[in-house]
């Protein structure tokens, strides 16, 4: 079998792209990983073995994909760039354990994709060096689908990594609450901007997200999203004021107190479980039926 190129080598990467008349596209947030050690640490952090099912988002030139292919993992790589997807598919054609899909990751039905490529009940890992310009929208899309992966090892710019792993306090926001509701998030290690070509303007961090098992009613879950997003739209206000737009009326104070929340607290002071409790109580009260 033909030996795969070392796409973490700047020289080999540029040669590979040049032969295919491709180059990084700033409009798509493409910064290719050129650090072999970091690529190895990402794969190691996923704790994968040969034959394990993996979905990779935005493989780009294929630095991580090549490592996964060589390790024998069953990989589905989702790439939006037509030229990169075609080049990667051609390079990995002899490797029957890799499928390259030309798809927009923000529009993928991840449950349907897993049913198409993997066996029922398999615990699928998500892996990605995410393009910065889709990282936050992609997280929201994953959470909207209930985070349908066993775990994810993802790279983000530092600011996003801090936000999605934040506990109540300064960096805490809607993304933090939803990340901690659906997953157990953890920053694993930092990545210097010098590990990429072209070099971005910020440093990055690799984050592990391990799925929490929750099975709320769909309407209750929808209400939770509305409560969280409304609360942080005016994060400096007391929670009793920031949630007024929900139309819960005079019952809002009662709901907050029943959830163990001080009505004078700000959104950034509430735990994930307190937000979930507010949603649960509000959903179960008769006034919610009128509100919804």
Protein Blocks (a to p, Z undefined) as FASTA:
>chain_A
ZZdddfkbmklmmmmmmmnopacdfklopacdfbfklmmmmmmmnopaehiacddehkln
ommmmmmmmnopacddddfblklmmmmmmmmmmpmkbccddddfklccfklmmmmmmceh
iacdddddddfklmmmmmmmmmmnopaafbdcddddfklmmmmmpccdjklcfklmmmmm
mmccddfbdcdfklpccddfbdcdddddddddddddfklmmmmmmmmmmmmmmmmbcfkl
mmmmnonmjmlmmmmmmnopafkbcfklpcfklmmmmmmmmmmpmklmmmZZ
